[in-house]
Amino acid sequence: MDGTNIVVLLNELEAEDLIERRRSPEDRRRHLVALTEAGAKRLAEAECALAAVDNEVLGALDDSQREVLYNLLLQAARGSEVRCPLD
């Protein structure tokens, strides 16, 4: 992600009290980002919602089949450079 986009995202999360930023004691130019209690709660809710969707969509697959699918999707997402033959 572009640094500007990250700052915008962090600003939004901080405005909702989901994270807090503190200066790094080792390097005052850096910020440390930590989840707040509200942020941890929201993350847990999102993880539960994601698990529910996974179960709904992939309910017909057992755990090993889900793992195979996940690995295949990762491989497809990584992809490879597409080369077109020269005419």
MMTF fields as JSON, N, C-alpha, C and O atoms, coordinates in Angstrom:
{
  "mmtfVersion": "1.0.0",
  "mmtfProducer": "UNKNOWN",
  "numBonds": 347,
  "numAtoms": 348,
  "numGroups": 87,
  "numChains": 1,
  "numModels": 1,
  "chainsPerModel": [1],
  "groupsPerChain": [87],
  "chainIdList": ["A"],
  "bondAtomList": [4, 2, 8, 6, 12, 10, 16, 14, 20, 18, 24, 22, 28, 26, 32, 30, 36, 34, 40, 38, 44, 42, 48, 46, 52, 50, 56, 54, 60, 58, 64, 62, 68, 66, 72, 70, 76, 74, 80, 78, 84, 82, 88, 86, 92, 90, 96, 94, 100, 98, 104, 102, 108, 106, 112, 110, 116, 114, 120, 118, 124, 122, 128, 126, 132, 130, 136, 134, 140, 138, 144, 142, 148, 146, 152, 150, 156, 154, 160, 158, 164, 162, 168, 166, 172, 170, 176, 174, 180, 178, 184, 182, 188, 186, 192, 190, 196, 194, 200, 198, 204, 202, 208, 206, 212, 210, 216, 214, 220, 218, 224, 222, 228, 226, 232, 230, 236, 234, 240, 238, 244, 242, 248, 246, 252, 250, 256, 254, 260, 258, 264, 262, 268, 266, 272, 270, 276, 274, 280, 278, 284, 282, 288, 286, 292, 290, 296, 294, 300, 298, 304, 302, 308, 306, 312, 310, 316, 314, 320, 318, 324, 322, 328, 326, 332, 330, 336, 334, 340, 338, 344, 342],
  "bondOrderList": [1, 1, 1, 1, 1, 1, 1, 1, 1, 1, 1, 1, 1, 1, 1, 1, 1, 1, 1, 1, 1, 1, 1, 1, 1, 1, 1, 1, 1, 1, 1, 1, 1, 1, 1, 1, 1, 1, 1, 1, 1, 1, 1, 1, 1, 1, 1, 1, 1, 1, 1, 1, 1, 1, 1, 1, 1, 1, 1, 1, 1, 1, 1, 1, 1, 1, 1, 1, 1, 1, 1, 1, 1, 1, 1, 1, 1, 1, 1, 1, 1, 1, 1, 1, 1, 1],
  "groupList": [{"groupName": "MET", "atomNameList": ["N", "CA", "C", "O"], "elementList": ["N", "C", "C", "O"], "formalChargeList": [0, 0, 0, 0], "bondAtomList": [1, 0, 2, 1, 3, 2], "bondOrderList": [1, 1, 2], "singleLetterCode": "M", "chemCompType": "L-PEPTIDE LINKING"}, {"groupName": "ASP", "atomNameList": ["N", "CA", "C", "O"], "elementList": ["N", "C", "C", "O"], "formalChargeList": [0, 0, 0, 0], "bondAtomList": [1, 0, 2, 1, 3, 2], "bondOrderList": [1, 1, 2], "singleLetterCode": "D", "chemCompType": "L-PEPTIDE LINKING"}, {"groupName": "GLY", "atomNameList": ["N", "CA", "C", "O"], "elementList": ["N", "C", "C", "O"], "formalChargeList": [0, 0, 0, 0], "bondAtomList": [1, 0, 2, 1, 3, 2], "bondOrderList": [1, 1, 2], "singleLetterCode": "G", "chemCompType": "PEPTIDE LINKING"}, {"groupName": "THR", "atomNameList": ["N", "CA", "C", "O"], "elementList": ["N", "C", "C", "O"], "formalChargeList": [0, 0, 0, 0], "bondAtomList": [1, 0, 2, 1, 3, 2], "bondOrderList": [1, 1, 2], "singleLetterCode": "T", "chemCompType": "L-PEPTIDE LINKING"}, {"groupName": "ASN", "atomNameList": ["N", "CA", "C", "O"], "elementList": ["N", "C", "C", "O"], "formalChargeList": [0, 0, 0, 0], "bondAtomList": [1, 0, 2, 1, 3, 2], "bondOrderList": [1, 1, 2], "singleLetterCode": "N", "chemCompType": "L-PEPTIDE LINKING"}, {"groupName": "ILE", "atomNameList": ["N", "CA", "C", "O"], "elementList": ["N", "C", "C", "O"], "formalChargeList": [0, 0, 0, 0], "bondAtomList": [1, 0, 2, 1, 3, 2], "bondOrderList": [1, 1, 2], "singleLetterCode": "I", "chemCompType": "L-PEPTIDE LINKING"}, {"groupName": "VAL", "atomNameList": ["N", "CA", "C", "O"], "elementList": ["N", "C", "C", "O"], "formalChargeList": [0, 0, 0, 0], "bondAtomList": [1, 0, 2, 1, 3, 2], "bondOrderList": [1, 1, 2], "singleLetterCode": "V", "chemCompType": "L-PEPTIDE LINKING"}, {"groupName": "LEU", "atomNameList": ["N", "CA", "C", "O"], "elementList": ["N", "C", "C", "O"], "formalChargeList": [0, 0, 0, 0], "bondAtomList": [1, 0, 2, 1, 3, 2], "bondOrderList": [1, 1, 2], "singleLetterCode": "L", "chemCompType": "L-PEPTIDE LINKING"}, {"groupName": "GLU", "atomNameList": ["N", "CA", "C", "O"], "elementList": ["N", "C", "C", "O"], "formalChargeList": [0, 0, 0, 0], "bondAtomList": [1, 0, 2, 1, 3, 2], "bondOrderList": [1, 1, 2], "singleLetterCode": "E", "chemCompType": "L-PEPTIDE LINKING"}, {"groupName": "ALA", "atomNameList": ["N", "CA", "C", "O"], "elementList": ["N", "C", "C", "O"], "formalChargeList": [0, 0, 0, 0], "bondAtomList": [1, 0, 2, 1, 3, 2], "bondOrderList": [1, 1, 2], "singleLetterCode": "A", "chemCompType": "L-PEPTIDE LINKING"}, {"groupName": "ARG", "atomNameList": ["N", "CA", "C", "O"], "elementList": ["N", "C", "C", "O"], "formalChargeList": [0, 0, 0, 0], "bondAtomList": [1, 0, 2, 1, 3, 2], "bondOrderList": [1, 1, 2], "singleLetterCode": "R", "chemCompType": "L-PEPTIDE LINKING"}, {"groupName": "SER", "atomNameList": ["N", "CA", "C", "O"], "elementList": ["N", "C", "C", "O"], "formalChargeList": [0, 0, 0, 0], "bondAtomList": [1, 0, 2, 1, 3, 2], "bondOrderList": [1, 1, 2], "singleLetterCode": "S", "chemCompType": "L-PEPTIDE LINKING"}, {"groupName": "PRO", "atomNameList": ["N", "CA", "C", "O"], "elementList": ["N", "C", "C", "O"], "formalChargeList": [0, 0, 0, 0], "bondAtomList": [1, 0, 2, 1, 3, 2], "bondOrderList": [1, 1, 2], "singleLetterCode": "P", "chemCompType": "L-PEPTIDE LINKING"}, {"groupName": "HIS", "atomNameList": ["N", "CA", "C", "O"], "elementList": ["N", "C", "C", "O"], "formalChargeList": [0, 0, 0, 0], "bondAtomList": [1, 0, 2, 1, 3, 2], "bondOrderList": [1, 1, 2], "singleLetterCode": "H", "chemCompType": "L-PEPTIDE LINKING"}, {"groupName": "LYS", "atomNameList": ["N", "CA", "C", "O"], "elementList": ["N", "C", "C", "O"], "formalChargeList": [0, 0, 0, 0], "bondAtomList": [1, 0, 2, 1, 3, 2], "bondOrderList": [1, 1, 2], "singleLetterCode": "K", "chemCompType": "L-PEPTIDE LINKING"}, {"groupName": "CYS", "atomNameList": ["N", "CA", "C", "O"], "elementList": ["N", "C", "C", "O"], "formalChargeList": [0, 0, 0, 0], "bondAtomList": [1, 0, 2, 1, 3, 2], "bondOrderList": [1, 1, 2], "singleLetterCode": "C", "chemCompType": "L-PEPTIDE LINKING"}, {"groupName": "GLN", "atomNameList": ["N", "CA", "C", "O"], "elementList": ["N", "C", "C", "O"], "formalChargeList": [0, 0, 0, 0], "bondAtomList": [1, 0, 2, 1, 3, 2], "bondOrderList": [1, 1, 2], "singleLetterCode": "Q", "chemCompType": "L-PEPTIDE LINKING"}, {"groupName": "TYR", "atomNameList": ["N", "CA", "C", "O"], "elementList": ["N", "C", "C", "O"], "formalChargeList": [0, 0, 0, 0], "bondAtomList": [1, 0, 2, 1, 3, 2], "bondOrderList": [1, 1, 2], "singleLetterCode": "Y", "chemCompType": "L-PEPTIDE LINKING"}],
  "groupTypeList": [0, 1, 2, 3, 4, 5, 6, 6, 7, 7, 4, 8, 7, 8, 9, 8, 1, 7, 5, 8, 10, 10, 10, 11, 12, 8, 1, 10, 10, 10, 13, 7, 6, 9, 7, 3, 8, 9, 2, 9, 14, 10, 7, 9, 8, 9, 8, 15, 9, 7, 9, 9, 6, 1, 4, 8, 6, 7, 2, 9, 7, 1, 1, 11, 16, 10, 8, 6, 7, 17, 4, 7, 7, 7, 16, 9, 9, 10, 2, 11, 8, 6, 10, 15, 12, 7, 1],
  "groupIdList": [1, 2, 3, 4, 5, 6, 7, 8, 9, 10, 11, 12, 13, 14, 15, 16, 17, 18, 19, 20, 21, 22, 23, 24, 25, 26, 27, 28, 29, 30, 31, 32, 33, 34, 35, 36, 37, 38, 39, 40, 41, 42, 43, 44, 45, 46, 47, 48, 49, 50, 51, 52, 53, 54, 55, 56, 57, 58, 59, 60, 61, 62, 63, 64, 65, 66, 67, 68, 69, 70, 71, 72, 73, 74, 75, 76, 77, 78, 79, 80, 81, 82, 83, 84, 85, 86, 87],
  "secStructList": [7, 7, 2, 2, 2, 2, 2, 2, 2, 2, 2, 2, 2, 2, 2, 6, 6, 1, 3, 3, 3, 3, 3, 7, 1, 1, 7, 6, 6, 1, 3, 3, 3, 3, 3, 7, 2, 2, 2, 2, 2, 2, 2, 2, 2, 2, 2, 2, 2, 2, 2, 2, 2, 2, 2, 2, 2, 1, 6, 6, 1, 7, 2, 2, 2, 2, 2, 2, 2, 2, 2, 2, 2, 2, 2, 2, 2, 2, 7, 7, 7, 7, 7, 7, 7, 7, 7],
  "xCoordList": [0.846, 0.0, 0.875, 1.975, 0.387, 1.053, 0.998, -0.007, 2.066, 2.147, 1.012, 0.509, 0.603, -0.491, -1.782, -2.541, -2.032, -3.241, -3.222, -4.255, -2.055, -1.938, -2.258, -2.96, -1.751, -2.017, -3.506, -4.06, -4.163, -5.608, -6.352, -7.252, -5.974, -6.61, -6.389, -7.325, -5.153, -4.863, -5.636, -6.116, -5.762, -6.542, -7.992, -8.576, -8.572, -9.964, -10.108, -11.046, -9.173, -9.231, -9.047, -9.699, -8.166, -7.933, -9.143, -9.481, -9.797, -10.993, -12.114, -12.933, -12.149, -13.159, -12.691, -13.369, -11.541, -10.962, -10.683, -10.828, -10.278, -9.963, -8.462, -8.041, -7.661, -6.209, -5.734, -6.446, -4.512, -3.855, -2.415, -1.772, -1.934, -0.562, 0.242, -0.204, 1.439, 2.374, 3.732, 4.075, 4.487, 5.849, 6.701, 6.566, 7.572, 8.499, 9.541, 10.123, 9.783, 10.806, 12.21, 13.086, 12.426, 13.743, 13.975, 15.1, 12.907, 13.031, 11.796, 10.727, 11.934, 10.791, 10.137, 9.05, 10.77, 10.17, 9.133, 8.293, 9.195, 8.293, 7.134, 7.234, 6.037, 4.879, 4.692, 4.944, 4.257, 3.825, 2.303, 1.67, 1.73, 0.277, -0.185, 0.344, -1.178, -1.697, -3.221, -3.853, -3.792, -5.247, -5.719, -5.083, -6.821, -7.468, -8.373, -8.517, -8.962, -9.914, -11.074, -11.525, -11.554, -12.643, -12.182, -12.955, -10.926, -10.376, -10.265, -10.568, -9.833, -9.727, -11.107, -11.267, -12.097, -13.467, -13.979, -14.576, -13.748, -14.201, -13.495, -14.113, -12.208, -11.461, -12.031, -12.198, -12.328, -12.914, -14.266, -14.578, -15.062, -16.362, -16.178, -16.907, -15.202, -14.941, -14.458, -14.862, -13.597, -13.108, -14.246, -14.279, -15.168, -16.331, -17.226, -17.725, -17.427, -18.249, -17.587, -18.267, -16.29, -15.564, -15.664, -15.866, -15.524, -15.642, -17.044, -17.197, -18.063, -19.439, -19.629, -20.271, -19.073, -19.18, -18.413, -18.906, -17.199, -16.433, -17.254, -17.319, -17.878, -18.666, -19.874, -20.251, -20.478, -21.644, -21.241, -21.898, -20.163, -19.735, -19.052, -19.249, -18.249, -17.441, -17.956, -17.218, -19.187, -19.758, -19.703, -19.682, -19.678, -19.651, -18.254, -18.089, -17.239, -15.856, -15.396, -15.731, -14.628, -14.048, -12.77, -12.376, -12.132, -10.968, -9.827, -9.198, -9.556, -8.444, -8.778, -7.897, -10.022, -10.421, -10.328, -9.923, -10.708, -10.6, -9.145, -8.832, -8.262, -6.841, -6.297, -5.531, -6.691, -6.268, -6.777, -6.026, -8.039, -8.619, -7.878, -7.538, -7.635, -6.928, -5.543, -5.153, -4.806, -3.474, -3.526, -2.673, -4.513, -4.67, -5.003, -4.485, -5.867, -6.206, -4.996, -4.795, -4.191, -2.96, -2.042, -1.483, -1.894, -1.042, -1.571, -0.797, -2.876, -3.475, -3.303, -3.033, -3.458, -3.332, -1.908, -1.693, -0.941, 0.463, 0.75, 1.485, 0.152, 0.248, 1.661, 2.623, 1.749, 3.042, 2.887, 1.781, 4.0, 3.961, 3.356, 3.764, 2.393, 1.749, 2.603, 2.896, 2.987, 3.804, 3.007, 2.535, 2.867, 2.185, 3.221, 4.25, 2.951, 3.905, 3.968, 2.975, 5.159, 5.316, 4.712, 4.838, 4.054, 3.468, 4.545, 4.256],
  "yCoordList": [-1.192, 0.0, 1.234, 1.238, 2.247, 3.536, 4.129, 3.989, 4.783, 5.361, 6.321, 6.354, 7.106, 8.055, 7.325, 7.749, 6.223, 5.441, 4.842, 4.767, 4.422, 3.85, 4.907, 4.626, 6.117, 7.2, 7.497, 7.688, 7.539, 7.794, 6.691, 6.97, 5.44, 4.312, 4.399, 4.216, 4.678, 4.789, 5.939, 5.818, 7.049, 8.182, 7.774, 8.124, 7.028, 6.583, 5.622, 5.735, 4.676, 3.722, 4.421, 4.07, 5.406, 6.155, 7.007, 7.136, 7.59, 8.4, 7.563, 8.071, 6.272, 5.37, 4.703, 3.815, 5.12, 4.586, 3.085, 2.352, 2.634, 1.221, 0.958, -0.164, 2.002, 1.913, 3.162, 4.161, 3.075, 4.285, 4.275, 3.229, 5.456, 5.615, 6.309, 7.276, 5.786, 6.394, 6.519, 5.729, 7.501, 7.639, 6.486, 6.063, 5.993, 4.941, 5.546, 6.584, 4.912, 5.452, 5.355, 6.146, 4.391, 4.229, 5.217, 5.668, 5.554, 6.432, 7.322, 6.877, 8.56, 9.465, 9.787, 10.365, 9.43, 9.654, 8.589, 8.778, 7.471, 6.343, 6.348, 6.868, 5.755, 5.549, 4.052, 3.243, 3.707, 2.343, 2.353, 3.246, 1.368, 1.279, 0.093, -1.011, 0.328, -0.742, -0.735, 0.318, -1.937, -2.052, -1.564, -1.824, -0.866, -0.528, -1.699, -2.66, -1.605, -2.651, -2.726, -3.813, -1.555, -1.523, -2.114, -2.786, -1.866, -2.422, -3.927, -4.615, -4.444, -5.896, -6.546, -7.624, -5.876, -6.407, -6.417, -7.4, -5.324, -5.236, -6.279, -6.879, -6.499, -7.509, -8.895, -9.681, -9.198, -10.501, -10.682, -11.771, -9.627, -9.691, -9.947, -10.741, -9.27, -9.45, -10.869, -11.476, -11.397, -12.765, -13.774, -14.751, -13.556, -14.452, -14.369, -15.388, -13.161, -12.988, -13.668, -14.309, -13.538, -14.182, -15.702, -16.379, -16.236, -17.686, -18.164, -19.233, -17.378, -17.756, -17.79, -18.699, -16.803, -16.771, -17.944, -18.608, -18.201, -19.358, -20.632, -21.428, -20.824, -22.034, -22.104, -23.185, -20.965, -20.955, -21.276, -22.066, -20.659, -20.829, -22.174, -22.825, -22.585, -23.796, -24.965, -25.915, -24.905, -25.922, -27.342, -28.296, -27.497, -28.834, -29.443, -30.619, -28.641, -29.133, -29.46, -28.752, -30.539, -30.824, -29.987, -29.272, -30.08, -29.236, -29.428, -28.455, -30.673, -30.91, -30.347, -29.818, -30.452, -29.894, -28.365, -27.749, -27.764, -26.309, -25.87, -24.852, -26.64, -26.303, -26.383, -25.519, -27.416, -27.552, -26.364, -25.771, -26.025, -24.894, -23.601, -22.823, -23.381, -22.176, -22.096, -21.039, -23.201, -23.216, -22.989, -22.294, -23.563, -23.333, -21.871, -21.291, -21.285, -19.875, -18.976, -18.001, -19.302, -18.541, -18.632, -17.63, -19.827, -20.039, -19.243, -18.614, -19.268, -18.533, -17.024, -16.302, -16.547, -15.115, -14.63, -13.515, -15.462, -15.096, -15.038, -14.176, -15.976, -16.013, -16.067, -16.254, -15.904, -15.814, -14.863, -14.578, -14.39, -13.435, -14.118, -15.217, -13.467, -14.0, -13.62, -12.446, -14.607, -14.354, -14.76, -15.892, -13.839, -14.113, -14.447, -13.778, -15.48, -15.817, -14.701, -14.037, -14.519, -13.51, -14.034, -15.212, -13.134, -13.537, -13.672, -14.001],
  "zCoordList": [0.0, 0.0, 0.0, 0.554, -0.611, -0.614, 0.797, 1.494, 1.207, 2.547, 2.852, 3.975, 1.857, 2.057, 2.381, 3.254, 1.675, 1.929, 3.331, 3.996, 3.769, 5.113, 6.157, 7.129, 5.967, 6.923, 6.975, 8.057, 5.816, 5.779, 6.529, 7.321, 6.278, 6.959, 8.469, 9.247, 8.881, 10.317, 10.945, 12.073, 10.233, 10.752, 10.998, 12.023, 10.049, 10.201, 11.379, 12.169, 11.493, 12.604, 13.944, 14.928, 13.981, 15.223, 15.582, 16.759, 14.583, 14.826, 15.426, 16.192, 15.075, 15.626, 16.911, 17.429, 17.428, 18.661, 18.562, 19.541, 17.364, 17.169, 17.296, 17.578, 17.086, 17.269, 17.989, 18.089, 18.485, 18.972, 18.477, 18.393, 18.156, 17.689, 18.769, 19.385, 18.979, 19.945, 19.272, 18.393, 19.683, 19.18, 19.703, 20.851, 18.842, 19.252, 20.19, 19.876, 21.331, 22.237, 21.642, 21.991, 20.747, 20.13, 18.996, 18.781, 18.267, 17.11, 17.058, 16.64, 17.473, 17.59, 16.239, 16.21, 15.14, 13.817, 13.492, 12.612, 14.204, 13.942, 14.929, 16.041, 14.489, 15.362, 15.584, 14.691, 16.755, 17.056, 17.034, 17.597, 16.391, 16.274, 17.103, 16.973, 17.957, 18.814, 18.76, 18.67, 18.817, 18.903, 20.264, 21.285, 20.265, 21.523, 21.905, 21.15, 23.057, 23.469, 22.482, 22.12, 22.048, 21.061, 19.731, 19.049, 19.362, 18.13, 18.188, 17.213, 19.327, 19.494, 19.414, 18.841, 19.997, 19.953, 18.518, 18.079, 17.781, 16.388, 15.529, 14.65, 15.776, 15.022, 15.277, 14.344, 16.533, 16.863, 16.177, 15.695, 16.135, 15.458, 13.964, 13.37, 13.364, 11.932, 11.647, 10.655, 12.51, 12.323, 12.441, 11.693, 13.358, 13.495, 12.262, 11.783, 11.753, 10.553, 9.361, 8.559, 9.239, 8.15, 8.253, 7.245, 9.451, 9.648, 9.269, 8.678, 9.605, 9.265, 7.752, 7.226, 7.053, 5.591, 4.991, 4.079, 5.504, 5.042, 5.168, 4.232, 6.323, 6.562, 5.644, 5.193, 5.368, 4.486, 3.044, 2.368, 2.589, 1.196, 0.982, -0.045, 1.959, 1.796, 2.625, 2.884, 3.032, 3.904, 3.365, 4.143, 2.058, 1.467, 1.464, 1.142, 1.824, 1.817, 3.234, 4.184, 3.367, 4.68, 4.837, 3.916, 6.004, 6.298, 5.307, 4.891, 4.924, 3.99, 2.61, 1.932, 2.19, 0.902, 0.917, -0.068, 2.048, 2.175, 2.085, 1.468, 2.702, 2.673, 1.248, 0.821, 0.52, -0.876, -1.696, -2.47, -1.523, -2.248, -1.912, -2.803, -0.635, -0.193, -0.845, -1.341, -0.847, -1.446, -2.954, -3.505, -3.619, -5.057, -5.354, -6.308, -4.534, -4.732, -4.498, -5.222, -3.488, -3.267, -4.472, -4.92, -4.986, -6.153, -7.346, -8.067, -7.551, -8.669, -8.478, -9.438, -7.235, -6.962, -7.183, -7.66, -6.839, -7.062, -8.555, -9.038, -9.265, -10.712, -11.229, -10.484, -12.478, -13.134, -14.296, -14.755, -14.749, -15.858, -17.076, -17.452, -17.679, -18.869, -20.075, -20.299, -20.829, -22.016, -23.239, -23.344, -24.147, -25.399, -26.458, -26.561, -27.243, -28.289, -29.323, -29.618, -29.857, -30.906, -32.204, -32.538, -32.923, -34.222, -35.259, -36.409]
}
